[in-house]
Protein backbone atom coordinates (compact mmCIF):
# COMPACT_ATOMS: atom_id res chain seq x y z
CA UNK A 1 0.00 0.00 0.00
CA UNK A 2 2.96 2.34 0.52
CA UNK A 3 3.70 2.27 -3.22
CA UNK A 4 0.10 3.15 -4.04
CA UNK A 5 0.17 6.10 -1.65
CA UNK A 6 3.44 7.37 -3.10
CA UNK A 7 2.09 6.99 -6.64
CA UNK A 8 -1.00 9.01 -5.67
CA UNK A 9 1.09 11.73 -4.01
CA UNK A 10 3.43 12.04 -7.01
CA UNK A 11 0.50 12.17 -9.43
CA UNK A 12 -1.08 15.00 -7.46
CA UNK A 13 2.18 16.95 -7.37
CA UNK A 14 2.53 16.60 -11.15
CA UNK A 15 -1.04 17.46 -12.13
CA UNK A 16 -2.44 19.76 -9.42
CA UNK A 17 -1.54 22.81 -11.51
CA UNK A 18 -4.36 21.83 -13.90
CA UNK A 19 -6.96 22.29 -11.15
CA UNK A 20 -8.53 25.76 -11.16
CA UNK A 21 -11.20 25.10 -8.50
CA UNK A 22 -9.93 26.08 -5.03
CA UNK A 23 -12.47 24.07 -3.04
CA UNK A 24 -12.18 21.27 -0.50
CA UNK A 25 -14.03 18.41 -2.20
CA UNK A 26 -13.70 19.55 -5.81
CA UNK A 27 -10.46 21.52 -5.87
CA UNK A 28 -6.95 22.27 -4.68
CA UNK A 29 -7.77 22.43 -0.97
CA UNK A 30 -8.60 18.71 -0.99
CA UNK A 31 -5.34 17.93 -2.79
CA UNK A 32 -3.33 19.92 -0.22
CA UNK A 33 -5.36 18.23 2.54
CA UNK A 34 -4.19 14.78 1.42
CA UNK A 35 -0.59 15.89 0.83
CA UNK A 36 -0.30 17.24 4.38
CA UNK A 37 -1.45 13.89 5.73
CA UNK A 38 0.86 11.99 3.40
CA UNK A 39 3.85 14.18 4.31
CA UNK A 40 3.26 13.38 7.98
CA UNK A 41 2.84 9.66 7.27
CA UNK A 42 5.92 9.41 5.01
CA UNK A 43 7.99 11.89 7.06
CA UNK A 44 8.88 13.66 3.80
CA UNK A 45 9.16 17.46 3.91
CA UNK A 46 8.94 17.73 0.12
CA UNK A 47 5.22 16.93 0.13
CA UNK A 48 4.63 19.24 3.08
CA UNK A 49 6.38 22.11 1.28
CA UNK A 50 4.36 21.45 -1.86
CA UNK A 51 1.12 21.45 0.16
CA UNK A 52 2.19 24.73 1.79
CA UNK A 53 2.62 26.31 -1.65
CA UNK A 54 -0.82 25.12 -2.70
CA UNK A 55 -2.32 26.39 0.52
CA UNK A 56 -0.74 29.82 0.15
CA UNK A 57 -2.17 30.03 -3.36
CA UNK A 58 -5.64 29.03 -2.12
CA UNK A 59 -5.74 31.50 0.78
CA UNK A 60 -4.53 34.31 -1.49
CA UNK A 61 -7.56 33.91 -3.76
CA UNK A 62 -10.47 33.10 -1.41
CA UNK A 63 -12.10 36.48 -2.01
CA UNK A 64 -13.19 35.11 -5.38
CA UNK A 65 -14.72 31.79 -4.31
CA UNK A 66 -18.35 30.85 -3.60
CA UNK A 67 -19.66 30.10 -0.11
CA UNK A 68 -20.48 26.40 -0.51
CA UNK A 69 -18.68 23.49 1.15
CA UNK A 70 -17.76 21.49 -1.95
CA UNK A 71 -16.20 24.28 -4.01
CA UNK A 72 -16.00 27.32 -1.82
CA UNK A 73 -15.32 29.19 1.36
CA UNK A 74 -16.99 27.05 4.02
CA UNK A 75 -15.12 23.93 2.86
CA UNK A 76 -11.82 25.80 2.58
CA UNK A 77 -12.39 27.32 6.01
CA UNK A 78 -13.33 23.97 7.55
CA UNK A 79 -10.19 22.33 6.11
CA UNK A 80 -7.98 25.22 7.26
CA UNK A 81 -9.34 24.99 10.79
CA UNK A 82 -8.85 21.18 10.80
CA UNK A 83 -5.27 21.42 9.56
CA UNK A 84 -4.38 24.02 12.19
CA UNK A 85 -6.19 22.22 14.99
CA UNK A 86 -4.32 19.01 14.13
CA UNK A 87 -0.94 20.80 13.75
CA UNK A 88 -0.48 20.11 10.03
CA UNK A 89 -0.35 23.88 9.46
CA UNK A 90 1.01 26.56 11.76
CA UNK A 91 -1.26 29.39 12.77
CA UNK A 92 -3.93 30.53 15.18
CA UNK A 93 -7.40 29.97 13.66
CA UNK A 94 -8.96 33.12 15.12
CA UNK A 95 -6.29 35.19 13.40
CA UNK A 96 -6.03 33.32 10.09
CA UNK A 97 -9.78 32.82 9.69
CA UNK A 98 -11.02 36.20 10.92
CA UNK A 99 -11.93 37.45 7.44
CA UNK A 100 -13.35 34.05 6.50
CA UNK A 101 -15.61 34.16 9.57
CA UNK A 102 -16.84 37.59 8.58
CA UNK A 103 -17.69 36.55 5.03
CA UNK A 104 -19.31 33.24 5.95
CA UNK A 105 -21.65 34.67 8.59
CA UNK A 106 -22.49 37.94 6.87
CA UNK A 107 -24.94 36.13 4.59
CA UNK A 108 -25.85 32.53 5.39
CA UNK A 109 -26.96 30.44 2.42
CA UNK A 110 -27.55 26.80 1.55
CA UNK A 111 -28.47 24.56 -1.39
CA UNK A 112 -30.45 21.63 0.02
CA UNK A 113 -30.92 19.95 -3.35
CA UNK A 114 -27.26 18.95 -3.74
CA UNK A 115 -24.89 20.43 -1.15
CA UNK A 116 -24.19 20.13 2.57
CA UNK A 117 -24.89 22.87 5.12
CA UNK A 118 -21.40 24.33 5.03
CA UNK A 119 -21.97 27.24 7.39
CA UNK A 120 -23.20 24.91 10.12
CA UNK A 121 -20.30 22.49 9.74
CA UNK A 122 -17.85 25.39 9.69
CA UNK A 123 -19.40 26.94 12.82
CA UNK A 124 -19.08 23.70 14.79
CA UNK A 125 -15.48 23.25 13.67
CA UNK A 126 -14.61 26.82 14.66
CA UNK A 127 -16.29 26.43 18.04
CA UNK A 128 -13.49 24.04 19.03
CA UNK A 129 -10.99 26.84 18.37
CA UNK A 130 -13.00 29.52 20.21
CA UNK A 131 -14.69 31.42 17.41
CA UNK A 132 -15.41 35.02 18.39
CA UNK A 133 -19.04 36.18 18.63
CA UNK A 134 -20.23 32.59 19.05
CA UNK A 135 -23.73 33.34 20.36
CA UNK A 136 -24.54 35.88 17.67
CA UNK A 137 -23.38 33.52 14.91
CA UNK A 138 -25.30 30.61 16.45
CA UNK A 139 -28.57 32.55 16.52
CA UNK A 140 -28.06 33.59 12.90
CA UNK A 141 -27.60 29.95 11.93
CA UNK A 142 -30.67 28.75 13.80
CA UNK A 143 -32.88 31.53 12.43
CA UNK A 144 -31.69 30.81 8.91
CA UNK A 145 -32.29 27.06 9.27
CA UNK A 146 -35.81 27.63 10.49
CA UNK A 147 -36.70 29.98 7.62
CA UNK A 148 -35.08 27.68 5.05
CA UNK A 149 -37.01 24.64 6.24
CA UNK A 150 -40.27 26.53 5.91
CA UNK A 151 -39.36 27.74 2.42
CA UNK A 152 -37.40 24.87 0.82
CA UNK A 153 -38.32 21.63 2.58
CA UNK A 154 -39.50 19.99 -0.67
CA UNK A 155 -35.96 20.33 -2.08
CA UNK A 156 -34.05 18.56 0.69
CA UNK A 157 -31.97 15.48 -0.03
CA UNK A 158 -30.44 13.32 2.70
CA UNK A 159 -26.87 14.56 2.21
CA UNK A 160 -27.92 18.11 3.09
CA UNK A 161 -30.33 16.96 5.78
CA UNK A 162 -27.57 14.94 7.46
CA UNK A 163 -25.38 18.02 7.77
CA UNK A 164 -28.25 20.10 9.11
CA UNK A 165 -29.36 17.40 11.53
CA UNK A 166 -25.80 16.88 12.75
CA UNK A 167 -25.52 20.59 13.54
CA UNK A 168 -28.83 20.62 15.42
CA UNK A 169 -27.92 17.52 17.45
CA UNK A 170 -24.51 18.97 18.37
CA UNK A 171 -26.12 22.24 19.42
CA UNK A 172 -28.63 20.26 21.49
CA UNK A 173 -25.92 18.07 23.07
CA UNK A 174 -23.86 21.13 24.00
CA UNK A 175 -26.92 23.09 25.25
CA UNK A 176 -26.04 26.09 23.08
CA UNK A 177 -29.60 26.96 22.07
CA UNK A 178 -30.58 29.01 25.13
CA UNK A 179 -33.03 31.83 24.37
CA UNK A 180 -33.44 30.94 20.70
CA UNK A 181 -37.16 30.83 20.02
CA UNK A 182 -36.77 28.75 16.87
CA UNK A 183 -34.85 25.82 18.27
CA UNK A 184 -37.73 23.61 19.48
CA UNK A 185 -39.69 24.28 16.29
CA UNK A 186 -36.60 23.46 14.25
CA UNK A 187 -36.18 20.07 15.93
CA UNK A 188 -39.78 19.14 15.15
CA UNK A 189 -39.57 20.31 11.53
CA UNK A 190 -36.33 18.51 10.78
CA UNK A 191 -37.77 15.22 12.02
CA UNK A 192 -40.77 15.64 9.70
CA UNK A 193 -38.48 16.35 6.76
CA UNK A 194 -36.33 13.30 7.58
CA UNK A 195 -39.44 11.13 7.32
CA UNK A 196 -40.35 12.70 3.97
CA UNK A 197 -36.83 12.23 2.60
CA UNK A 198 -36.72 8.60 3.69
CA UNK A 199 -40.18 7.85 2.26
CA UNK A 200 -39.30 9.60 -1.01
CA UNK A 201 -35.91 7.84 -1.19
CA UNK A 202 -34.00 11.10 -1.77
CA UNK A 203 -30.68 9.60 -0.78
CA UNK A 204 -27.52 7.72 -1.76
CA UNK A 205 -26.39 4.63 0.13
CA UNK A 206 -23.53 6.55 1.77
CA UNK A 207 -25.99 9.07 3.18
CA UNK A 208 -27.81 6.29 5.02
CA UNK A 209 -24.59 5.17 6.72
CA UNK A 210 -23.95 8.74 7.83
CA UNK A 211 -27.50 9.23 9.10
CA UNK A 212 -27.28 6.01 11.07
CA UNK A 213 -24.05 7.21 12.70
CA UNK A 214 -25.50 10.64 13.40
CA UNK A 215 -28.40 9.06 15.29
CA UNK A 216 -25.94 7.14 17.48
CA UNK A 217 -24.27 10.48 18.18
CA UNK A 218 -27.30 11.76 20.11
CA UNK A 219 -26.46 12.25 23.77
CA UNK A 220 -28.14 9.38 25.71
CA UNK A 221 -29.76 11.81 28.12
CA UNK A 222 -31.39 13.60 25.16
CA UNK A 223 -32.81 10.55 23.40
CA UNK A 224 -36.30 11.15 24.73
CA UNK A 225 -36.27 14.48 22.84
CA UNK A 226 -35.58 12.65 19.57
CA UNK A 227 -37.93 9.68 19.94
CA UNK A 228 -39.69 10.23 16.63
CA UNK A 229 -36.40 10.63 14.75
CA UNK A 230 -34.83 7.57 16.38
CA UNK A 231 -37.85 5.55 15.29
CA UNK A 232 -36.48 5.88 11.73
CA UNK A 233 -33.55 3.56 12.51
CA UNK A 234 -35.41 0.43 11.40
CA UNK A 235 -36.36 2.16 8.15
CA UNK A 236 -32.72 3.18 7.62
CA UNK A 237 -31.43 -0.35 8.22
CA UNK A 238 -33.95 -1.81 5.78
CA UNK A 239 -32.80 0.60 3.05
CA UNK A 240 -29.02 0.31 3.48
CA UNK A 241 -27.50 -1.84 0.78
CA UNK A 242 -24.66 -4.12 1.79
CA UNK A 243 -21.17 -2.72 1.36
CA UNK A 244 -19.92 -3.97 -2.03
CA UNK A 245 -16.21 -3.16 -1.95
CA UNK A 246 -16.79 0.02 -3.95
CA UNK A 247 -13.89 2.49 -3.81
CA UNK A 248 -16.10 5.54 -4.32
CA UNK A 249 -18.24 4.51 -1.34
CA UNK A 250 -15.07 4.06 0.70
CA UNK A 251 -13.86 7.57 -0.21
CA UNK A 252 -17.16 9.35 0.38
CA UNK A 253 -17.83 7.61 3.69
CA UNK A 254 -14.35 8.52 4.91
CA UNK A 255 -14.51 12.25 4.19
CA UNK A 256 -18.07 12.46 5.53
CA UNK A 257 -17.17 10.66 8.74
CA UNK A 258 -14.08 12.87 9.11
CA UNK A 259 -16.22 15.99 8.80
CA UNK A 260 -18.91 14.71 11.17
CA UNK A 261 -17.10 12.53 13.67
CA UNK A 262 -13.38 13.41 13.49
CA UNK A 263 -11.51 10.75 15.49
CA UNK A 264 -14.39 8.77 16.97
CA UNK A 265 -14.98 5.07 16.39
CA UNK A 266 -17.44 5.92 13.63
CA UNK A 267 -14.55 6.71 11.28
CA UNK A 268 -13.60 3.03 10.94
CA UNK A 269 -14.80 1.86 7.52
CA UNK A 270 -14.32 -1.48 5.79
CA UNK A 271 -11.54 -1.30 3.21
CA UNK A 272 -11.98 -2.47 -0.40
CA UNK A 273 -9.71 -5.33 -1.43
CA UNK A 274 -6.17 -4.54 -2.60
CA UNK A 275 -7.01 -5.69 -6.12
CA UNK A 276 -9.92 -3.27 -6.35
CA UNK A 277 -7.81 -0.40 -4.99
CA UNK A 278 -5.01 -1.10 -7.48
CA UNK A 279 -7.51 -1.27 -10.34
CA UNK A 280 -9.08 2.04 -9.29
CA UNK A 281 -5.70 3.80 -9.29
CA UNK A 282 -4.69 2.32 -12.65
CA UNK A 283 -7.96 3.32 -14.29
CA UNK A 284 -7.72 6.87 -12.95
CA UNK A 285 -4.16 7.24 -14.19
CA UNK A 286 -5.06 5.94 -17.64
CA UNK A 287 -7.64 8.70 -18.21
CA UNK A 288 -6.51 11.32 -15.67
CA UNK A 289 -8.92 14.19 -15.99
CA UNK A 290 -9.09 16.89 -13.33
CA UNK A 291 -11.91 15.01 -11.57
CA UNK A 292 -9.68 11.94 -11.26
CA UNK A 293 -7.31 13.64 -8.80
CA UNK A 294 -9.73 15.36 -6.41
CA UNK A 295 -10.80 14.51 -2.84
CA UNK A 296 -14.35 13.75 -3.91
CA UNK A 297 -14.10 10.29 -5.53
CA UNK A 298 -10.61 10.88 -6.97
CA UNK A 299 -7.04 9.92 -6.11
CA UNK A 300 -6.67 12.50 -3.32
CA UNK A 301 -9.82 11.05 -1.75
CA UNK A 302 -8.56 7.50 -1.98
CA UNK A 303 -5.16 8.44 -0.56
CA UNK A 304 -6.75 10.25 2.38
CA UNK A 305 -9.20 7.38 2.98
CA UNK A 306 -6.35 4.85 3.07
CA UNK A 307 -4.33 6.95 5.51
CA UNK A 308 -7.36 7.61 7.69
CA UNK A 309 -8.49 3.99 7.89
CA UNK A 310 -5.23 2.02 7.80
CA UNK A 311 -2.64 4.21 9.53
CA UNK A 312 -4.69 5.53 12.44
ZAGUBA-649654 format. One record per residue (C-alpha): residue in three letters; x, z, y. Coordinates in steps of 0.2 Angstrom, whole numbers, plus 5000, padded with zeros to 4 digits. Layout:
N
- code, xx, zz, yy
- ALA, X, Z, Y
...
//
This chain:
312
- code, xx, zz, yy
- UNK, 5000, 5000, 5000
- UNK, 5015, 5003, 5012
- UNK, 5018, 4984, 5011
- UNK, 5000, 4980, 5016
- UNK, 5001, 4992, 5031
- UNK, 5017, 4984, 5037
- UNK, 5010, 4967, 5035
- UNK, 4995, 4972, 5045
- UNK, 5005, 4980, 5059
- UNK, 5017, 4965, 5060
- UNK, 5003, 4953, 5061
- UNK, 4995, 4963, 5075
- UNK, 5011, 4963, 5085
- UNK, 5013, 4944, 5083
- UNK, 4995, 4939, 5087
- UNK, 4988, 4953, 5099
- UNK, 4992, 4942, 5114
- UNK, 4978, 4930, 5109
- UNK, 4965, 4944, 5111
- UNK, 4957, 4944, 5129
- UNK, 4944, 4957, 5125
- UNK, 4950, 4975, 5130
- UNK, 4938, 4985, 5120
- UNK, 4939, 4997, 5106
- UNK, 4930, 4989, 5092
- UNK, 4931, 4971, 5098
- UNK, 4948, 4971, 5108
- UNK, 4965, 4977, 5111
- UNK, 4961, 4995, 5112
- UNK, 4957, 4995, 5094
- UNK, 4973, 4986, 5090
- UNK, 4983, 4999, 5100
- UNK, 4973, 5013, 5091
- UNK, 4979, 5007, 5074
- UNK, 4997, 5004, 5079
- UNK, 4998, 5022, 5086
- UNK, 4993, 5029, 5069
- UNK, 5004, 5017, 5060
- UNK, 5019, 5022, 5071
- UNK, 5016, 5040, 5067
- UNK, 5014, 5036, 5048
- UNK, 5030, 5025, 5047
- UNK, 5040, 5035, 5059
- UNK, 5044, 5019, 5068
- UNK, 5046, 5020, 5087
- UNK, 5045, 5001, 5089
- UNK, 5026, 5001, 5085
- UNK, 5023, 5015, 5096
- UNK, 5032, 5006, 5111
- UNK, 5022, 4991, 5107
- UNK, 5006, 5001, 5107
- UNK, 5011, 5009, 5124
- UNK, 5013, 4992, 5132
- UNK, 4996, 4986, 5126
- UNK, 4988, 5003, 5132
- UNK, 4996, 5001, 5149
- UNK, 4989, 4983, 5150
- UNK, 4972, 4989, 5145
- UNK, 4971, 5004, 5158
- UNK, 4977, 4993, 5172
- UNK, 4962, 4981, 5170
- UNK, 4948, 4993, 5165
- UNK, 4940, 4990, 5182
- UNK, 4934, 4973, 5176
- UNK, 4926, 4978, 5159
- UNK, 4908, 4982, 5154
- UNK, 4902, 4999, 5150
- UNK, 4898, 4997, 5132
- UNK, 4907, 5006, 5117
- UNK, 4911, 4990, 5107
- UNK, 4919, 4980, 5121
- UNK, 4920, 4991, 5137
- UNK, 4923, 5007, 5146
- UNK, 4915, 5020, 5135
- UNK, 4924, 5014, 5120
- UNK, 4941, 5013, 5129
- UNK, 4938, 5030, 5137
- UNK, 4933, 5038, 5120
- UNK, 4949, 5031, 5112
- UNK, 4960, 5036, 5126
- UNK, 4953, 5054, 5125
- UNK, 4956, 5054, 5106
- UNK, 4974, 5048, 5107
- UNK, 4978, 5061, 5120
- UNK, 4969, 5075, 5111
- UNK, 4978, 5071, 5095
- UNK, 4995, 5069, 5104
- UNK, 4998, 5050, 5101
- UNK, 4998, 5047, 5119
- UNK, 5005, 5059, 5133
- UNK, 4994, 5064, 5147
- UNK, 4980, 5076, 5153
- UNK, 4963, 5068, 5150
- UNK, 4955, 5076, 5166
- UNK, 4969, 5067, 5176
- UNK, 4970, 5050, 5167
- UNK, 4951, 5048, 5164
- UNK, 4945, 5055, 5181
- UNK, 4940, 5037, 5187
- UNK, 4933, 5033, 5170
- UNK, 4922, 5048, 5171
- UNK, 4916, 5043, 5188
- UNK, 4912, 5025, 5183
- UNK, 4903, 5030, 5166
- UNK, 4892, 5043, 5173
- UNK, 4888, 5034, 5190
- UNK, 4875, 5023, 5181
- UNK, 4871, 5027, 5163
- UNK, 4865, 5012, 5152
- UNK, 4862, 5008, 5134
- UNK, 4858, 4993, 5123
- UNK, 4848, 5000, 5108
- UNK, 4845, 4983, 5100
- UNK, 4864, 4981, 5095
- UNK, 4876, 4994, 5102
- UNK, 4879, 5013, 5101
- UNK, 4876, 5026, 5114
- UNK, 4893, 5025, 5122
- UNK, 4890, 5037, 5136
- UNK, 4884, 5051, 5125
- UNK, 4899, 5049, 5112
- UNK, 4911, 5048, 5127
- UNK, 4903, 5064, 5135
- UNK, 4905, 5074, 5118
- UNK, 4923, 5068, 5116
- UNK, 4927, 5073, 5134
- UNK, 4919, 5090, 5132
- UNK, 4933, 5095, 5120
- UNK, 4945, 5092, 5134
- UNK, 4935, 5101, 5148
- UNK, 4927, 5087, 5157
- UNK, 4923, 5092, 5175
- UNK, 4905, 5093, 5181
- UNK, 4899, 5095, 5163
- UNK, 4881, 5102, 5167
- UNK, 4877, 5088, 5179
- UNK, 4883, 5075, 5168
- UNK, 4873, 5082, 5153
- UNK, 4857, 5083, 5163
- UNK, 4860, 5064, 5168
- UNK, 4862, 5060, 5150
- UNK, 4847, 5069, 5144
- UNK, 4836, 5062, 5158
- UNK, 4842, 5045, 5154
- UNK, 4839, 5046, 5135
- UNK, 4821, 5052, 5138
- UNK, 4817, 5038, 5150
- UNK, 4825, 5025, 5138
- UNK, 4815, 5031, 5123
- UNK, 4799, 5030, 5133
- UNK, 4803, 5012, 5139
- UNK, 4813, 5004, 5124
- UNK, 4808, 5013, 5108
- UNK, 4803, 4997, 5100
- UNK, 4820, 4990, 5102
- UNK, 4830, 5003, 5093
- UNK, 4840, 5000, 5077
- UNK, 4848, 5013, 5067
- UNK, 4866, 5011, 5073
- UNK, 4860, 5015, 5091
- UNK, 4848, 5029, 5085
- UNK, 4862, 5037, 5075
- UNK, 4873, 5039, 5090
- UNK, 4859, 5046, 5101
- UNK, 4853, 5058, 5087
- UNK, 4871, 5064, 5084
- UNK, 4872, 5068, 5103
- UNK, 4856, 5077, 5103
- UNK, 4860, 5087, 5088
- UNK, 4877, 5092, 5095
- UNK, 4869, 5097, 5111
- UNK, 4857, 5107, 5101
- UNK, 4870, 5115, 5090
- UNK, 4881, 5120, 5106
- UNK, 4865, 5126, 5115
- UNK, 4870, 5115, 5130
- UNK, 4852, 5110, 5135
- UNK, 4847, 5126, 5145
- UNK, 4835, 5122, 5159
- UNK, 4833, 5104, 5155
- UNK, 4814, 5100, 5154
- UNK, 4816, 5084, 5144
- UNK, 4826, 5091, 5129
- UNK, 4811, 5097, 5118
- UNK, 4802, 5081, 5121
- UNK, 4817, 5071, 5117
- UNK, 4819, 5080, 5100
- UNK, 4801, 5076, 5096
- UNK, 4802, 5058, 5102
- UNK, 4818, 5054, 5093
- UNK, 4811, 5060, 5076
- UNK, 4796, 5049, 5078
- UNK, 4808, 5034, 5082
- UNK, 4818, 5038, 5067
- UNK, 4803, 5037, 5056
- UNK, 4798, 5020, 5063
- UNK, 4816, 5013, 5061
- UNK, 4816, 5018, 5043
- UNK, 4799, 5011, 5039
- UNK, 4804, 4995, 5048
- UNK, 4820, 4994, 5039
- UNK, 4830, 4991, 5055
- UNK, 4847, 4996, 5048
- UNK, 4862, 4991, 5039
- UNK, 4868, 5001, 5023
- UNK, 4882, 5009, 5033
- UNK, 4870, 5016, 5045
- UNK, 4861, 5025, 5031
- UNK, 4877, 5034, 5026
- UNK, 4880, 5039, 5044
- UNK, 4862, 5045, 5046
- UNK, 4864, 5055, 5030
- UNK, 4880, 5064, 5036
- UNK, 4872, 5067, 5053
- UNK, 4858, 5076, 5045
- UNK, 4870, 5087, 5036
- UNK, 4879, 5091, 5052
- UNK, 4864, 5101, 5059
- UNK, 4868, 5119, 5061
- UNK, 4859, 5129, 5047
- UNK, 4851, 5141, 5059
- UNK, 4843, 5126, 5068
- UNK, 4836, 5117, 5053
- UNK, 4819, 5124, 5056
- UNK, 4819, 5114, 5072
- UNK, 4822, 5098, 5063
- UNK, 4810, 5100, 5048
- UNK, 4802, 5083, 5051
- UNK, 4818, 5074, 5053
- UNK, 4826, 5082, 5038
- UNK, 4811, 5076, 5028
- UNK, 4818, 5059, 5029
- UNK, 4832, 5063, 5018
- UNK, 4823, 5057, 5002
- UNK, 4818, 5041, 5011
- UNK, 4836, 5038, 5016
- UNK, 4843, 5041, 4998
- UNK, 4830, 5029, 4991
- UNK, 4836, 5015, 5003
- UNK, 4855, 5017, 5002
- UNK, 4863, 5004, 4991
- UNK, 4877, 5009, 4979
- UNK, 4894, 5007, 4986
- UNK, 4900, 4990, 4980
- UNK, 4919, 4990, 4984
- UNK, 4916, 4980, 5000
- UNK, 4931, 4981, 5012
- UNK, 4920, 4978, 5028
- UNK, 4909, 4993, 5023
- UNK, 4925, 5003, 5020
- UNK, 4931, 4999, 5038
- UNK, 4914, 5002, 5047
- UNK, 4911, 5018, 5038
- UNK, 4928, 5025, 5043
- UNK, 4927, 5021, 5061
- UNK, 4910, 5028, 5062
- UNK, 4914, 5044, 5053
- UNK, 4930, 5046, 5064
- UNK, 4919, 5044, 5080
- UNK, 4905, 5056, 5074
- UNK, 4914, 5068, 5063
- UNK, 4933, 5067, 5067
- UNK, 4942, 5077, 5054
- UNK, 4928, 5085, 5044
- UNK, 4925, 5082, 5025
- UNK, 4913, 5068, 5030
- UNK, 4927, 5056, 5034
- UNK, 4932, 5055, 5015
- UNK, 4926, 5038, 5009
- UNK, 4928, 5029, 4993
- UNK, 4942, 5016, 4994
- UNK, 4940, 4998, 4988
- UNK, 4951, 4993, 4973
- UNK, 4969, 4987, 4977
- UNK, 4965, 4969, 4972
- UNK, 4950, 4968, 4984
- UNK, 4961, 4975, 4998
- UNK, 4975, 4963, 4995
- UNK, 4962, 4948, 4994
- UNK, 4955, 4954, 5010
- UNK, 4972, 4954, 5019
- UNK, 4977, 4937, 5012
- UNK, 4960, 4929, 5017
- UNK, 4961, 4935, 5034
- UNK, 4979, 4929, 5036
- UNK, 4975, 4912, 5030
- UNK, 4962, 4909, 5043
- UNK, 4967, 4922, 5057
- UNK, 4955, 4920, 5071
- UNK, 4955, 4933, 5084
- UNK, 4940, 4942, 5075
- UNK, 4952, 4944, 5060
- UNK, 4963, 4956, 5068
- UNK, 4951, 4968, 5077
- UNK, 4946, 4986, 5073
- UNK, 4928, 4980, 5069
- UNK, 4930, 4972, 5051
- UNK, 4947, 4965, 5054
- UNK, 4965, 4969, 5050
- UNK, 4967, 4983, 5062
- UNK, 4951, 4991, 5055
- UNK, 4957, 4990, 5037
- UNK, 4974, 4997, 5042
- UNK, 4966, 5012, 5051
- UNK, 4954, 5015, 5037
- UNK, 4968, 5015, 5024
- UNK, 4978, 5028, 5035
- UNK, 4963, 5038, 5038
- UNK, 4958, 5039, 5020
- UNK, 4974, 5039, 5010
- UNK, 4987, 5048, 5021
- UNK, 4977, 5062, 5028
//
